[in-house]
Amino acid sequence: MFNWNDIRVFLAVAEEGSTLAAASVVGLNQTTVARRIDALEHSLKLKLFDRDNRGYEITAQGMVLLDVARTMRNSATSVISTAEQLTRDDQGVIRFAGNAEAMQRFGVGLVSSFREKNADIAFELMIDVAWNKDQPPLETGKADLALRPLDEISGDALVAKKLARFPLGVYCSQSYDQKYTAPKTLKEIKNHKFLVYSNDVAKVMKAVDWLNLQLKDSQVLYQVNAVASMVAALQTGVGLGLLPCVTGDAHPDLVRCFQHDELHHTLWLVASQESYRRPAVRSFMAFAGQHFKKFERN
């Protein structure tokens, strides 16, 4: 009889393409991963992978099993998520996740305002590691709600509320402006160096991708993967970079160079379907919609 843990290993090898890459996903060493694949093939009497120097290539039999294994994983994830939700129902706690910038600028204040009128509802605030390729807390059931600055929200298992649309701007330090004279329009950027966000960020924020496309490779100094990192990099005075205006304007040592119609992002409040069944979660999402009306931008 096969072991569910071996199915997890099988999925990791199939999706990552090698036992080495799969090992980091499942938290085992490479030798153990290879051994578990051998054991699964033996117990099922199937050949799931062809092995060669390039890695593990899934066979036709493996492809058929892959769809079933993914269904098993989804079911297992649903069981865990539901169990997490039921536990929090008993405790009366809402776990609220978001990246550090979103939580600092918006999440903490939103929770504080809500609890002024709903003191009986407790919260646990969580920092959701941004742009992680692994599933974030909301999708794995570890959080009830998430604050996400993204262009679009996808996923049938999610309930999303669009809170506000915020402008972004190109910023530099005061020292950079004094030394090089910061550009005031997009047309003036050709002689300036930029700090840019990583490709993972560009994939989910059109404004980041749009600005990156305006730059030549020779203009890019290096990449960062978070707003806090961009702020720190800009403060060194080495170049220009993109920031939410609400963040850039909060730093007196930074200068807003210019804005553009293409530079904006949307803030969403997202819940899983399981979480949204909880009255406290629905109440918080409704409150958030009213709270953010003052931030609306046309």
TORVEXZA-493052 format. One line per 5 residues: number of its first residue (from 1); their letters; for each residue x negated, y, z negated of N, C-alpha, C. Coordinates in Angstrom, 3 decimals. Layout:
<rs>
NUM	a	X,Y,Z,X,Y,Z,X,Y,Z ~ ...
</rs>
This chain:
<rs>
1	mfnwn	-0.854,-1.189,0.000,0.000,0.000,0.000,-0.892,1.242,0.000 ~ -0.577,2.211,0.861,-1.433,3.397,0.936,-1.170,4.331,-0.247 ~ -2.141,5.197,-0.487,-2.091,6.169,-1.571,-1.770,7.544,-0.973 ~ -0.863,8.329,-1.618,-0.540,9.659,-1.113,-1.789,10.527,-0.991 ~ -2.734,10.381,-1.905,-3.956,11.173,-1.826,-4.720,10.881,-0.539
6	dirvf	-4.616,9.635,-0.046,-5.270,9.302,1.226,-4.577,10.006,2.395 ~ -3.272,10.224,2.287,-2.555,10.980,3.312,-3.034,12.427,3.320 ~ -3.261,13.001,2.153,-3.812,14.355,2.055,-5.166,14.430,2.741 ~ -5.988,13.424,2.508,-7.310,13.383,3.130,-7.169,13.249,4.644 ~ -6.274,12.371,5.085,-6.021,12.191,6.512,-5.616,13.515,7.168
11	lavae	-4.702,14.257,6.543,-4.266,15.537,7.081,-5.428,16.519,7.181 ~ -6.253,16.548,6.169,-7.384,17.479,6.170,-8.364,17.160,7.288 ~ -8.675,15.879,7.476,-9.612,15.493,8.538,-9.002,15.783,9.909 ~ -7.710,15.469,10.068,-7.042,15.705,11.354,-7.010,17.187,11.699 ~ -6.783,18.031,10.710,-6.647,19.466,10.962,-7.976,20.202,10.998
16	egstl	-8.977,19.673,10.297,-10.287,20.338,10.275,-11.266,19.761,11.294 ~ -11.052,18.492,11.688,-11.876,17.897,12.738,-13.135,17.197,12.286 ~ -13.413,17.197,10.987,-14.602,16.504,10.482,-14.424,16.200,9.008 ~ -15.158,15.221,8.530,-15.093,14.892,7.105,-15.752,15.971,6.263 ~ -16.761,16.648,6.810,-17.439,17.708,6.059,-16.501,18.879,5.793
21	aaasv	-15.825,19.334,6.838,-14.880,20.445,6.675,-13.705,20.038,5.789 ~ -13.228,18.803,5.970,-12.097,18.323,5.172,-12.450,18.229,3.696 ~ -13.716,17.903,3.409,-14.146,17.738,2.022,-13.916,19.010,1.210 ~ -14.185,20.176,1.815,-14.003,21.437,1.096,-12.525,21.749,0.881 ~ -11.663,21.234,1.755,-10.229,21.490,1.644,-9.606,20.677,0.513
26	vglnq	-9.997,19.410,0.419,-9.383,18.523,-0.577,-10.171,18.431,-1.866 ~ -11.350,19.066,-1.910,-12.132,19.067,-3.145,-12.850,17.769,-3.448 ~ -13.244,17.042,-2.414,-14.005,15.805,-2.574,-15.308,15.935,-1.800 ~ -16.254,15.011,-2.057,-17.471,15.052,-1.244,-17.234,14.325,0.082 ~ -18.135,14.549,1.022,-17.945,14.041,2.377,-17.903,12.517,2.407
31	ttvar	-18.736,11.881,1.618,-18.770,10.414,1.589,-17.439,9.847,1.120 ~ -16.871,10.456,0.087,-15.585,9.993,-0.437,-14.479,10.179,0.596 ~ -14.506,11.298,1.314,-13.499,11.538,2.351,-13.565,10.447,3.414 ~ -14.778,10.134,3.880,-14.934,9.093,4.906,-14.450,7.745,4.380 ~ -14.748,7.462,3.125,-14.326,6.193,2.529,-12.803,6.112,2.411
36	ridal	-12.158,7.233,2.053,-10.703,7.225,1.924,-10.018,7.042,3.285 ~ -10.621,7.599,4.353,-10.063,7.386,5.695,-10.178,5.910,6.080 ~ -11.314,5.303,5.781,-11.492,3.871,6.062,-10.448,3.048,5.309 ~ -10.221,3.394,4.044,-9.261,2.648,3.220,-7.841,2.796,3.762 ~ -7.506,4.009,4.227,-6.164,4.237,4.767,-5.960,3.437,6.049
41	ehslk	-6.951,3.443,6.931,-6.853,2.673,8.167,-6.688,1.188,7.862 ~ -7.424,0.713,6.868,-7.340,-0.712,6.502,-5.949,-1.046,5.958 ~ -5.417,-0.179,5.082,-4.116,-0.478,4.470,-2.984,-0.390,5.481 ~ -3.104,0.502,6.466,-2.058,0.672,7.472,-2.265,-0.218,8.697 ~ -3.471,-0.798,8.805,-3.837,-1.634,9.958,-3.753,-0.826,11.257
46	lklfd	-4.251,0.417,11.190,-4.259,1.322,12.344,-5.634,1.965,12.483 ~ -5.970,2.352,13.711,-7.167,3.159,13.932,-6.716,4.599,14.122 ~ -7.043,5.442,13.145,-6.546,6.802,13.138,-7.495,7.798,13.802 ~ -8.801,7.472,13.797,-9.794,8.390,14.354,-10.853,7.628,15.146 ~ -11.354,8.276,16.190,-12.577,7.846,16.860,-13.720,8.665,16.284
51	rdnrg	-14.787,7.992,15.856,-15.917,8.684,15.248,-17.042,8.846,16.266 ~ -17.646,10.028,16.277,-18.872,10.239,17.049,-19.673,11.352,16.380 ~ -20.774,11.732,16.993,-21.653,12.738,16.388,-20.998,14.110,16.282 ~ -19.962,14.343,17.064,-19.291,15.641,17.037,-18.234,15.739,15.955 ~ -17.859,14.611,15.378,-16.861,14.629,14.318,-15.850,13.513,14.468
56	yeita	-14.651,13.743,13.967,-13.568,12.763,13.992,-12.501,13.243,14.967 ~ -12.260,12.449,16.009,-11.216,12.791,16.976,-10.008,11.884,16.746 ~ -8.860,12.486,16.534,-7.668,11.715,16.200,-7.221,10.874,17.395 ~ -6.783,9.643,17.123,-6.323,8.730,18.170,-4.835,8.945,18.443 ~ -4.316,8.223,19.439,-2.890,8.307,19.751,-2.060,7.833,18.559
61	qgmvl	-2.506,6.765,17.908,-1.801,6.283,16.711,-1.855,7.338,15.604 ~ -3.019,7.962,15.475,-3.168,9.010,14.473,-2.255,10.191,14.719 ~ -2.060,10.553,15.994,-1.191,11.682,16.328,0.246,11.421,15.913 ~ 0.700,10.181,16.121,2.066,9.824,15.712,2.193,9.936,14.195 ~ 1.188,9.424,13.487,1.224,9.476,12.030,1.106,10.910,11.515
66	ldvar	0.421,11.766,12.260,0.190,13.135,11.814,1.504,13.881,11.579 ~ 2.456,13.744,12.488,3.742,14.431,12.318,4.463,13.956,11.067 ~ 4.420,12.641,10.836,5.078,12.083,9.649,4.376,12.571,8.386 ~ 3.030,12.601,8.426,2.252,13.029,7.259,2.527,14.490,6.923 ~ 2.690,15.310,7.955,3.002,16.727,7.706,4.373,16.883,7.066
71	tmrns	5.322,16.051,7.487,6.643,16.067,6.860,6.537,15.673,5.396 ~ 5.709,14.661,5.109,5.485,14.254,3.717,4.892,15.397,2.904 ~ 3.913,16.101,3.499,3.290,17.217,2.781,4.307,18.312,2.486 ~ 5.156,18.608,3.475,6.171,19.638,3.258,7.135,19.237,2.143 ~ 7.486,17.959,2.120,8.400,17.481,1.078,7.741,17.558,-0.289
76	atsvi	6.472,17.153,-0.347,5.746,17.196,-1.616,5.611,18.634,-2.098 ~ 5.326,19.548,-1.170,5.210,20.963,-1.521,6.532,21.503,-2.034 ~ 7.637,21.064,-1.414,8.959,21.502,-1.849,9.274,21.013,-3.253 ~ 8.893,19.765,-3.558,9.112,19.218,-4.904,8.347,20.044,-5.933 ~ 7.075,20.326,-5.635,6.252,21.089,-6.564,6.795,22.495,-6.738
81	staeq	7.174,23.118,-5.608,7.707,24.475,-5.651,8.986,24.539,-6.469 ~ 9.888,23.590,-6.244,11.151,23.571,-6.982,10.913,23.363,-8.466 ~ 9.979,22.476,-8.796,9.647,22.231,-10.203,9.110,23.502,-10.858 ~ 8.241,24.214,-10.115,7.706,25.482,-10.626,8.848,26.472,-10.882 ~ 9.778,26.546,-9.954,10.899,27.483,-10.092,11.760,27.124,-11.298
86	ltrdd	12.061,25.832,-11.463,12.891,25.396,-12.587,12.233,25.713,-13.921 ~ 10.914,25.555,-13.975,10.184,25.876,-15.202,10.309,27.360,-15.520 ~ 10.172,28.196,-14.495,10.264,29.633,-14.733,11.690,30.063,-15.046 ~ 12.672,29.346,-14.504,14.059,29.631,-14.875,14.243,29.482,-16.380 ~ 13.687,28.401,-16.930,13.796,28.151,-18.367,13.069,29.219,-19.165
91	qgvir	11.935,29.717,-18.632,11.129,30.693,-19.361,11.602,32.124,-19.128 ~ 12.422,32.346,-18.083,12.884,33.686,-17.779,11.794,34.609,-17.276 ~ 10.810,34.068,-16.557,9.658,34.835,-16.083,9.674,34.896,-14.562 ~ 9.376,36.083,-14.006,9.184,36.245,-12.566,7.695,36.409,-12.302 ~ 7.141,35.536,-11.491,5.741,35.671,-11.092,5.677,36.470,-9.801
96	fagna	4.991,37.593,-9.880,4.965,38.582,-8.801,3.534,38.721,-8.297 ~ 3.310,38.386,-7.020,1.958,38.373,-6.458,1.780,39.471,-5.417 ~ 0.531,39.834,-5.177,0.191,40.807,-4.149,-1.308,41.040,-4.161 ~ -1.831,41.573,-3.067,-3.265,41.869,-3.091,-3.519,43.040,-4.039 ~ -4.779,43.219,-4.414,-5.125,44.176,-5.466,-4.646,45.589,-5.144
101	eamqr	-4.825,46.016,-3.892,-4.448,47.376,-3.507,-2.936,47.576,-3.596 ~ -2.175,46.627,-3.051,-0.712,46.750,-3.065,-0.167,46.744,-4.490 ~ -0.731,45.896,-5.329,-0.247,45.817,-6.708,-0.597,47.075,-7.483 ~ -1.799,47.607,-7.268,-2.206,48.810,-7.973,-1.379,50.016,-7.550 ~ -1.189,50.173,-6.239,-0.498,51.357,-5.728,1.007,51.302,-5.926
106	fgvgl	1.573,50.105,-5.808,3.032,50.001,-5.777,3.619,48.983,-6.755 ~ 2.997,47.807,-6.858,3.598,46.714,-7.603,3.780,46.986,-9.079 ~ 2.744,47.482,-9.738,2.809,47.711,-11.178,3.858,48.765,-11.506 ~ 3.875,49.856,-10.753,4.868,50.902,-10.989,6.289,50.419,-10.748 ~ 6.454,49.589,-9.716,7.779,49.043,-9.405,8.289,48.186,-10.555
111	vssfr	7.439,47.332,-11.077,7.830,46.469,-12.199,8.160,47.312,-13.433 ~ 7.342,48.307,-13.718,7.576,49.152,-14.893,8.918,49.877,-14.795 ~ 9.229,50.395,-13.613,10.509,51.095,-13.430,11.687,50.134,-13.589 ~ 11.537,48.926,-13.047,12.614,47.939,-13.137,12.858,47.525,-14.587 ~ 11.787,47.335,-15.343,11.933,46.846,-16.715,12.476,47.917,-17.671
116	eknad	12.437,49.171,-17.251,13.061,50.208,-18.077,14.563,49.961,-18.214 ~ 15.155,49.335,-17.180,16.587,49.045,-17.209,16.879,47.558,-17.390 ~ 15.832,46.721,-17.339,16.011,45.265,-17.438,14.918,44.686,-18.340 ~ 14.910,45.125,-19.568,13.838,44.742,-20.496,13.829,43.251,-20.816 ~ 14.938,42.575,-20.542,15.025,41.146,-20.860,14.339,40.274,-19.811
121	iafel	13.958,40.846,-18.678,13.311,40.079,-17.609,11.804,40.283,-17.684 ~ 11.081,39.203,-17.886,9.624,39.271,-18.036,8.939,39.001,-16.699 ~ 7.733,39.544,-16.547,6.959,39.392,-15.321,5.564,38.881,-15.627 ~ 5.037,38.131,-14.678,3.620,37.764,-14.679,3.059,38.257,-13.350 ~ 2.138,39.213,-13.402,1.565,39.798,-12.196,0.331,39.005,-11.773
126	midva	0.271,38.700,-10.490,-0.797,37.858,-9.951,-1.469,38.560,-8.778 ~ -2.781,38.471,-8.721,-3.508,38.982,-7.564,-3.580,37.873,-6.527 ~ -2.957,38.139,-5.378,-2.930,37.203,-4.255,-4.131,37.517,-3.370 ~ -5.077,36.574,-3.245,-6.279,36.819,-2.453,-5.881,37.057,-1.001 ~ -6.158,38.265,-0.534,-5.737,38.635,0.816,-6.513,37.920,1.886
131	wnkdq	-5.806,37.571,2.987,-6.412,37.017,4.189,-7.055,35.665,3.952 ~ -6.651,34.967,2.906,-7.157,33.619,2.657,-6.481,32.664,3.633 ~ -7.254,31.738,4.251,-6.649,30.816,5.219,-5.776,29.772,4.531 ~ -6.005,29.550,3.219,-5.164,28.619,2.486,-3.806,29.263,2.214 ~ -2.814,28.436,1.899,-1.495,28.979,1.627,-1.524,29.832,0.363
136	pplet	-0.969,31.041,0.398,-0.958,31.907,-0.770,0.065,31.455,-1.804 ~ 0.074,32.091,-2.995,0.919,31.633,-4.111,2.392,31.479,-3.783 ~ 2.952,32.380,-2.968,4.386,32.316,-2.683,4.749,31.026,-1.972 ~ 3.988,30.670,-0.943,4.294,29.481,-0.154,4.074,28.184,-0.925 ~ 3.221,28.211,-1.910,2.953,26.996,-2.687,3.801,26.904,-3.950
141	gkadl	4.685,27.885,-4.154,5.569,27.837,-5.306,4.978,28.382,-6.582 ~ 3.770,28.902,-6.525,3.134,29.429,-7.735,3.592,30.845,-8.048 ~ 4.237,31.498,-7.083,4.789,32.832,-7.302,6.233,32.866,-6.822 ~ 7.013,33.766,-7.405,8.406,33.933,-7.001,8.565,35.011,-5.933 ~ 7.748,36.038,-6.038,7.823,37.190,-5.145,6.421,37.610,-4.739
146	alrpl	6.308,38.217,-3.571,5.015,38.727,-3.130,5.200,40.068,-2.446 ~ 4.273,40.978,-2.701,4.236,42.282,-2.057,3.199,42.194,-0.946 ~ 3.630,42.400,0.308,2.726,42.160,1.436,2.746,43.305,2.445 ~ 1.579,43.916,2.696,1.459,44.936,3.731,1.140,44.284,5.074 ~ 2.169,44.001,5.854,2.016,43.311,7.134,2.940,43.944,8.168
151	deisg	2.619,43.739,9.427,3.500,44.240,10.480,4.800,43.452,10.534 ~ 4.697,42.134,10.425,5.865,41.273,10.521,5.757,40.146,9.500 ~ 6.895,39.656,9.067,6.964,38.510,8.165,7.602,37.362,8.918 ~ 6.966,36.208,8.916,7.522,35.045,9.593,7.685,33.907,8.606 ~ 8.564,32.972,8.942,8.776,31.807,8.094,10.229,31.662,7.711
156	dalva	10.830,30.558,8.112,12.246,30.327,7.818,12.510,30.142,6.328 ~ 11.465,29.779,5.579,11.647,29.512,4.156,11.517,30.776,3.309 ~ 11.384,31.947,3.960,11.164,33.185,3.232,12.333,34.156,3.397 ~ 12.567,34.925,2.349,13.530,36.027,2.377,12.721,37.307,2.230 ~ 12.797,38.206,3.207,11.951,39.393,3.211,12.776,40.670,3.203
161	kklar	12.345,41.637,2.411,12.952,42.969,2.385,11.890,43.992,2.800 ~ 12.195,44.767,3.828,11.291,45.809,4.296,11.427,47.012,3.370 ~ 10.338,47.360,2.683,10.400,48.418,1.693,10.122,49.797,2.273 ~ 9.053,49.932,3.035,8.687,51.245,3.554,7.630,51.117,4.645 ~ 7.513,52.152,5.444,6.491,52.233,6.490,5.540,53.362,6.103
166	fplgv	4.248,53.030,5.975,3.269,53.984,5.472,2.251,54.354,6.539 ~ 1.822,55.623,6.566,0.798,56.034,7.530,-0.600,55.597,7.097 ~ -1.437,55.347,8.093,-2.856,55.090,7.883,-3.632,56.240,8.504 ~ -4.847,56.433,8.052,-5.683,57.484,8.608,-7.134,57.061,8.670 ~ -7.894,57.746,9.504,-9.338,57.529,9.559,-9.988,58.474,8.555
171	ycsqs	-10.847,57.922,7.692,-11.464,58.681,6.603,-12.984,58.591,6.655 ~ -13.620,59.538,5.971,-15.061,59.481,5.741,-15.333,60.159,4.401 ~ -16.559,60.110,3.946,-16.909,60.788,2.700,-17.158,62.272,2.966 ~ -17.099,63.078,1.913,-17.404,64.491,2.060,-18.843,64.690,2.526 ~ -19.741,63.850,2.034,-21.144,63.975,2.434,-21.321,63.681,3.921
176	ydqky	-20.567,62.697,4.440,-20.645,62.392,5.871,-20.123,63.574,6.680 ~ -19.011,64.145,6.227,-18.419,65.273,6.941,-19.388,66.457,6.990 ~ -20.060,66.720,5.880,-21.000,67.835,5.816,-22.209,67.606,6.719 ~ -22.618,66.347,6.833,-23.825,66.033,7.604,-23.551,65.903,9.096 ~ -22.409,65.287,9.452,-22.161,64.972,10.856,-20.947,65.680,11.461
181	tapkt	-20.132,66.328,10.643,-18.864,66.935,11.059,-17.899,65.855,11.565 ~ -16.968,65.508,10.704,-16.035,64.424,11.009,-15.166,64.755,12.205 ~ -14.828,63.750,13.026,-13.941,63.978,14.176,-12.531,64.313,13.704 ~ -11.867,65.181,14.453,-10.503,65.586,14.101,-9.450,64.903,14.962 ~ -9.889,64.248,16.033,-8.977,63.517,16.910,-9.650,62.231,17.370
186	lkeik	-8.865,61.345,17.948,-9.389,60.088,18.467,-10.436,60.329,19.557 ~ -10.252,61.392,20.345,-11.165,61.673,21.453,-12.572,62.035,20.988 ~ -12.715,62.371,19.720,-14.006,62.841,19.216,-14.827,61.759,18.517 ~ -14.394,60.507,18.584,-15.049,59.469,17.770,-16.272,58.833,18.422 ~ -16.538,59.105,19.696,-17.534,58.317,20.424,-18.937,58.417,19.859
191	nhkfl	-19.266,59.486,19.160,-20.615,59.641,18.611,-20.690,59.284,17.131 ~ -19.681,58.576,16.639,-19.627,58.244,15.213,-19.645,56.730,14.985 ~ -20.186,56.349,13.833,-20.247,54.945,13.431,-19.033,54.610,12.557 ~ -18.601,53.332,12.643,-17.399,52.914,11.918,-17.649,51.660,11.079 ~ -16.933,51.607,9.988,-16.767,50.388,9.201,-15.399,49.844,9.582
196	vysnd	-15.298,48.567,9.884,-14.029,48.006,10.361,-13.607,46.830,9.495 ~ -12.335,46.504,9.566,-11.827,45.333,8.863,-12.110,44.073,9.680 ~ -12.142,42.961,8.986,-12.450,41.680,9.618,-11.351,41.259,10.580 ~ -11.658,40.268,11.410,-10.691,39.767,12.384,-9.453,39.193,11.708 ~ -9.610,38.608,10.512,-8.459,38.066,9.792,-7.447,39.166,9.474
201	vakvm	-7.950,40.350,9.136,-7.057,41.476,8.858,-6.430,41.981,10.155 ~ -7.232,42.078,11.201,-6.742,42.578,12.491,-5.621,41.705,13.048 ~ -5.633,40.413,12.734,-4.607,39.503,13.241,-3.222,39.819,12.676 ~ -3.174,40.398,11.487,-1.881,40.632,10.839,-1.531,42.106,10.719 ~ -2.446,42.989,11.125,-2.172,44.429,11.090,-2.527,45.033,12.445
206	kavdw	-1.502,45.395,13.215,-1.719,45.892,14.566,-2.543,47.169,14.584 ~ -2.402,47.999,13.568,-3.157,49.253,13.528,-4.654,48.995,13.465 ~ -5.045,47.978,12.697,-6.458,47.618,12.585,-6.976,47.135,13.936 ~ -6.218,46.262,14.566,-6.616,45.742,15.870,-6.682,46.877,16.898 ~ -5.707,47.780,16.859,-5.684,48.892,17.816,-6.913,49.767,17.671
211	lnlql	-7.270,50.136,16.437,-8.441,50.992,16.233,-9.721,50.275,16.642 ~ -9.821,48.993,16.321,-11.015,48.231,16.712,-11.226,48.256,18.224 ~ -10.111,48.224,18.966,-10.204,48.221,20.430,-10.663,49.570,20.993 ~ -10.569,50.619,20.198,-11.009,51.939,20.650,-12.521,52.117,20.495 ~ -13.160,51.180,19.795,-14.574,51.328,19.464,-15.455,50.462,20.351
216	kdsqv	-16.637,50.939,20.630,-17.649,50.130,21.286,-18.388,49.312,20.223 ~ -18.927,48.185,20.612,-19.648,47.340,19.663,-20.768,48.114,18.974 ~ -21.406,49.007,19.691,-22.526,49.765,19.138,-22.089,50.739,18.040 ~ -20.783,51.023,17.962,-20.286,51.945,16.941,-19.988,51.252,15.609 ~ -19.920,49.930,15.612,-19.514,49.187,14.425,-20.728,48.866,13.561
221	lyqvn	-20.697,49.333,12.317,-21.787,49.068,11.375,-21.645,47.674,10.764 ~ -20.494,47.410,10.147,-20.204,46.084,9.597,-18.726,45.995,9.240 ~ -18.301,44.774,8.855,-16.903,44.517,8.559,-16.659,44.418,7.053 ~ -15.452,44.749,6.642,-14.988,44.501,5.269,-13.664,43.754,5.360 ~ -13.234,43.142,4.265,-12.003,42.345,4.330,-10.916,42.827,3.386
226	avasm	-11.077,44.017,2.793,-10.072,44.521,1.861,-10.173,46.037,1.771 ~ -9.079,46.676,1.371,-9.042,48.134,1.254,-10.051,48.624,0.219 ~ -10.138,47.927,-0.906,-11.080,48.340,-1.947,-12.515,48.327,-1.425 ~ -12.841,47.349,-0.609,-14.176,47.275,-0.016,-14.404,48.422,0.960 ~ -13.359,48.786,1.704,-13.478,49.904,2.644,-13.736,51.207,1.892
231	vaalq	-13.013,51.427,0.797,-13.219,52.637,-0.006,-14.669,52.716,-0.484 ~ -15.166,51.614,-1.030,-16.537,51.591,-1.540,-17.547,51.845,-0.430 ~ -17.294,51.266,0.748,-18.214,51.445,1.873,-18.202,52.891,2.361 ~ -17.027,53.491,2.453,-16.937,54.876,2.913,-17.620,55.831,1.943 ~ -17.547,55.521,0.668,-18.149,56.400,-0.338,-19.674,56.452,-0.246
236	tgvgl	-20.288,55.501,0.443,-21.736,55.539,0.642,-22.149,56.573,1.686 ~ -21.165,57.048,2.487,-21.451,58.090,3.459,-22.061,57.625,4.757 ~ -21.887,56.325,5.088,-22.558,55.811,6.292,-21.702,55.905,7.552 ~ -20.379,56.047,7.389,-19.545,56.069,8.583,-18.089,56.347,8.287 ~ -17.240,56.090,9.299,-15.801,56.291,9.217,-15.095,54.957,9.029
241	gllpc	-13.851,55.009,8.531,-13.080,53.788,8.378,-11.613,54.079,8.167 ~ -10.796,53.057,8.313,-9.338,53.169,8.236,-8.849,52.864,6.826 ~ -7.956,53.723,6.328,-7.366,53.530,5.000,-5.889,53.906,5.024 ~ -5.078,53.278,4.164,-3.737,53.815,3.931,-3.878,55.230,3.378 ~ -3.074,56.168,3.877,-3.220,57.546,3.419,-2.973,57.680,1.916
246	vtgda	-2.080,56.852,1.386,-1.808,56.907,-0.047,-3.049,56.548,-0.852 ~ -3.931,55.739,-0.270,-5.182,55.374,-0.936,-6.275,56.398,-0.671 ~ -6.473,56.723,0.608,-7.528,57.666,0.946,-7.347,59.018,0.289 ~ -6.108,59.510,0.247,-5.854,60.828,-0.328,-6.032,60.836,-1.850 ~ -6.021,59.655,-2.457,-6.189,59.570,-3.912,-7.652,59.672,-4.341
251	hpdlv	-8.568,59.665,-3.368,-9.998,59.750,-3.670,-10.522,61.116,-3.240 ~ -10.805,61.995,-4.194,-11.235,63.356,-3.852,-12.564,63.426,-3.106 ~ -13.363,62.364,-3.168,-14.647,62.371,-2.463,-14.520,61.891,-1.022 ~ -13.290,61.567,-0.582,-13.051,61.155,0.794,-12.283,62.234,1.556 ~ -12.507,62.302,2.857,-11.879,63.292,3.721,-11.035,62.576,4.774
256	rcfqh	-9.781,63.004,4.935,-8.963,62.453,6.011,-9.365,63.143,7.314 ~ -9.911,62.360,8.254,-10.371,62.917,9.530,-9.197,63.174,10.466 ~ -8.408,62.117,10.719,-7.247,62.288,11.595,-6.290,61.110,11.427 ~ -5.079,61.286,11.910,-4.075,60.225,11.986,-3.700,60.028,13.450 ~ -2.900,59.011,13.708,-2.458,58.717,15.069,-1.149,57.950,14.969
261	delhh	-0.308,58.063,15.993,0.990,57.383,15.981,0.854,55.869,15.855 ~ -0.267,55.320,16.302,-0.471,53.873,16.240,-0.940,53.399,14.868 ~ -1.269,54.349,14.006,-1.867,53.982,12.723,-0.821,54.046,11.604 ~ -0.224,52.918,11.332,0.755,52.792,10.244,0.879,51.322,9.879 ~ 1.469,51.037,8.728,1.732,49.650,8.348,3.010,49.593,7.525
266	tlwlv	3.536,48.408,7.385,4.803,48.196,6.688,4.580,47.384,5.421 ~ 5.284,47.769,4.368,5.212,47.046,3.098,6.486,46.231,2.921 ~ 6.310,44.950,2.638,7.432,44.019,2.474,7.433,43.428,1.067 ~ 8.624,43.141,0.577,8.788,42.333,-0.626,9.387,41.010,-0.176 ~ 8.705,39.913,-0.492,9.063,38.610,0.064,9.294,37.604,-1.065
271	asqes	10.325,36.785,-0.885,10.633,35.710,-1.839,10.807,34.407,-1.075 ~ 10.566,33.311,-1.744,10.901,32.014,-1.154,12.405,31.806,-1.290 ~ 12.947,30.903,-0.490,14.382,30.614,-0.576,14.749,30.122,-1.969 ~ 13.862,29.297,-2.555,14.135,28.765,-3.903,14.183,29.888,-4.929 ~ 13.212,30.811,-4.829,13.170,31.924,-5.780,14.391,32.823,-5.638
276	yrrpa	14.828,33.031,-4.399,15.907,33.974,-4.150,17.231,33.500,-4.756 ~ 17.323,32.231,-5.100,18.537,31.726,-5.749,18.659,32.253,-7.184 ~ 17.558,32.723,-7.737,17.582,33.219,-9.113,18.177,34.626,-9.147 ~ 19.164,34.878,-9.990,19.775,36.215,-10.074,18.758,37.315,-10.381 ~ 17.786,37.024,-11.238,16.792,38.037,-11.614,15.960,38.462,-10.405
281	vrsfm	15.626,37.511,-9.549,14.837,37.816,-8.352,15.661,38.658,-7.380 ~ 16.909,38.289,-7.170,17.773,39.061,-6.278,17.958,40.487,-6.803 ~ 18.109,40.610,-8.109,18.285,41.922,-8.719,17.037,42.786,-8.520 ~ 15.869,42.177,-8.674,14.617,42.921,-8.518,14.422,43.369,-7.075 ~ 14.756,42.503,-6.125,14.609,42.868,-4.713,15.554,44.007,-4.339
286	afagq	16.775,43.981,-4.857,17.719,45.070,-4.582,17.213,46.379,-5.178 ~ 16.682,46.294,-6.395,16.138,47.495,-7.052,14.971,48.066,-6.252 ~ 14.111,47.172,-5.749,12.944,47.613,-4.988,13.359,48.376,-3.737 ~ 14.420,47.911,-3.076,14.894,48.597,-1.885,15.295,50.028,-2.178 ~ 15.963,50.266,-3.296,16.357,51.610,-3.691,15.156,52.432,-4.148
291	hfkkf	14.254,51.798,-4.872,13.069,52.474,-5.421,12.191,53.051,-4.315 ~ 12.093,52.341,-3.186,11.171,52.748,-2.129,11.803,53.691,-1.102 ~ 13.059,54.065,-1.295,13.671,54.982,-0.344,12.915,56.312,-0.289 ~ 12.316,56.708,-1.395,11.594,57.983,-1.431,10.311,57.920,-0.597 ~ 9.860,56.682,-0.245,8.648,56.554,0.556,8.929,56.383,2.041
296	ern	10.185,56.346,2.420,10.518,56.029,3.792,9.896,57.036,4.760 ~ 9.448,56.488,5.889,8.889,57.323,6.957,9.632,56.995,8.256 ~ 9.935,57.963,9.017,10.604,57.743,10.290,9.587,57.380,11.352
</rs>
